[in-house]
Amino acid sequence: MEDLYRFKNRSEYLKALDMVILKKDIQSRDIGNGKVHNYFPISIKEAIADYVFFEWNVIDDRYTVINEMLTATVKLTYVPNYPEAEEKFCTGTSAVLIQKKQNALEYQLPAVLSEAVGNALGRLGNIFGRNLSRKLNKDVLMSIDFSLRRDKNTTPKEPIPPKIEPTAEKIEVKKQEIEVKKQEIDLPF
């Protein structure tokens, strides 16, 4: 029976969700003002979904037109690919500007649906691009075994403190901040 499943248990499945996709699969598009949006194409996200889920499907999709924008909201149902996994749900939304041409909605419905499905999958883990455009702060304390999720049976290790090399200038600024806070605390009102 276990030969049917890709992962032996929930822990292996969660590790797979925390994996990072190869840089060669990342695409980008210009979003204006010198900014670029990095993303994984929906074809890659859906192929990964086929890999990590026993089964998955869009069970509810809704479309709305708001101020010349076509919006889509989808609800996905999925069953992780390990024994005794329970069915889960996630949602995603997207919007596109309606083009001024004949049959615009017919052409844009598949695009807005694909983006909404991609956004729903993107919430589930790094393997779907969850942290693709996020910048993690290097000064944040993180444990050695940091991951997005933990198996219920594991306990985190002690955090590793960030390497901070204080300079005389930083020490002086810190002292001034402490003095200001002391003054704020001592105020009668």
N, C-alpha and C positions, 0 to 999 in steps of 0.2 A: 504493500500500500504506500509506503513512504517513497517509493520510486516515482510516484506521480508528482511529488513536490520538488521544487527547485531548492528550497531551504529546509534544513532539518528542524529549525525551531524559530521562535520569534526573535531571539537575539541575533541570529544570522540574517534574518530579514531586515532588522533595523540597521545592522552594519551595512547592508547593501544600499539602503536608503541614504546613508551618510556618505557613500562613495562620491567622488568627484568625477565628472565626465571629462573626457579628453579635450584639451584645448582646441584640437583640430575641428571638433564638432561645434564650437561656439561661433555664432555668426553675430554681426552687428549691423545696426542701421542708424543713420543720422536722424536725430530727433529735434534738430535746430539749436540755435544759440551755442554752437560748438560742442554740444553734448551728443554722446553716442549711447545707444541702448544695446547691451549684450544679451543674447538669448540663444536657446536651443530651438531648432525648427520643430514644429509639431510632429513631423514624421519620426524624428528621433525620440521625442517624449512618448509617443504612442508605442513605438517598438520596445522601449524600456518598460512601459506599463505592461505590455504583453509578457515581458520577462519576469518582472517582480510580482505580478498579480496572477492568481490562479484564474480569475476572470474579472472583467471590469466592463462597465457600460455607462453611457449617458442615459439616465432614466428620466430626466426632466430638463427641457430647455425652453426658455421663455425669451421673447424678443419684444423690444419696445422702441418706439421712435420718440426721441426727446430733442427738441431744438436742432433739427437736421442731423442728429446723431442716431445711429442704429446701435442699440445696446443688446447684449445677450447675457443671460444668467443660466448656468447649467448646474445640474446636480449629478455627480458621478457616484456610482456604487462600485465597490471593489472588494475582493477577497484576497488578502495576502497569500502568497504561495508557500505556505508551510502547514503542517498537519494541525487540525482543529482550530484554524484561524476563523475568526468571525467576520461577517460582512461589515464593511465600514462605508462612510459617505464623506464626500468633500464637495465644495462648491467653487465656482469660478465665474468671473464676470469679464466683459470686455466691451469696447465701444469703437465704432468707426464713423467717420464723417460720411454722410450719404453723398455720393457723387451725382453731379447734375447730368445724367444721361439716361436714356431709355433702358428699362429693366435693371436699374441700379441695385435694387434690393435683391434681385435674383443673383446677381454677381457677388454681392457683399455678404449675404447670409452665410455661405460656407466659410468665409474669412473670419467673420465675427464669432462664429461657432468654434472654429479651430482655436482661435485666440483664447476664448473662454475655457475650453477644455485644457489648453496648455497652462493657463493661469491656475486652474484647479489642481492639476498635477504638480505644478511648481510649488505648491504649499506643502507637499508631502515630504520632500527631502532634497538633499544636495544632488542626488542622481537625476533629478528633474530640473535642476537649476535654481533651487531655493535660495542659495546665498551667492549667486553668480555676480550680482552687482553690489553686494554689501561690502562695506569696509569694516572689518573688526578692529576695535581699538586695541592697540598693543599693550596698553597699560592696565587692561582688565585682567583680574586674576582668573585663571582657568586651571582646572585640574589636569593632571597628566593624561587621563583617559577621557578628555572632553570629546563629546559627540553631541549631535542634536538631540538624541534620545538615549535612554538607558533601558536596559531590560529591567523588569521589576525586581529581579533577584540580585542585582549588582549594587554595590555601594561606591560612591565616588572616593577617590584618593584625595590627599591633602593638596590644596592649590599650590601652584608654583608662583611665587611672587615675581613680579616683573623686575627686570634689571633697571634700576634707576641710579644714575650717577649724578648726584646733586652737585650743582655748581654753586659758587659763592653767591651768584646773582639769584639763583632759584631759592637758596636758603633765606636770603634777605627778603625776597618777595613773600615767602611763606610766613616769615616772622611778622611782616606787615599785615598779612591777611589774618593771622591769629590775633594781633592787636586790635584790628578793626572789629573782629567778632567779639572780643572781650568788651570793647566799648559798646557794641550793640546790645550785648547781654546786660550790661550794667545800667542801661537806660531805664528810668522809672516808669515809662509808659510803653 
